[in-house]
Amino acid sequence: MNKICLFGGSFNPVTIAHEEIIKYLSINYDKVIILPNGNDYNFHDKSLISIKNRIDMLKIVCKNYNNVKISYYSIFHKFKGVYKVLNYYNHPTYVIGDDCIDTLTEWMNYKDLLKNNNFLVFDRGNNNDVYNKIINNPSLSLYVNHFNIVKNINIPNVSASMFREKFDKSVVSAEVFNYIESNNLYIKSVKSK
């Protein structure tokens, strides 16, 4: 049986942390589906650059992995929740960062999402006890066996918002930064601050 996972996110931009996660997934799964959020995605007031630019950056990162595919699902489907996406792909393991544990019960159809799916949670090493967060949450604890926590891998403690706020090129690879510069991305948001 093939091990398939789906790694969704804004990838706004694709960071070196995303790259390390993709590398880990490519080694540990037969098929990795990368799903950038569509332009209509709006959760916690995230403003996104064009999905075309985010897909182009993902292509830069994923070009060396035969088992990693970028999904265009969000271009053709209005966002109706992660549950709908996972159902469409026949419920692959869904990859999340430990920061998502705090908001999972705010996601659309979260009860069905938790009941019918498995999650691979990357512990970012922020001194968060991810397992205790899960078992101490009444909704999540019912499905504690649906969570597999990945610890002790070297994922840089950076985020896309760190890049957007400071235009800090250490947050992204040189190739991704060159793409960002050559396409004049994110510069307005930095200049307006």
Secondary structure, DSSP 8 states (H G I E B T S, - for coil): ---EEEEEE--SS--HHHHHHHHHHHHH-SEEEEEE--TT--STT-----HHHHHHHHHHHHTT-TTEEE--HHHHS----HHHHHHHTT--EEEEEGGGGGTGGGSTTHHHHHHH--EEEE---SS--HHHHHHTSHHHHTTGGGEEEE-SS---S--HHHHHHH--GGGS-HHHHHHHHHTT-SHHHHHT-
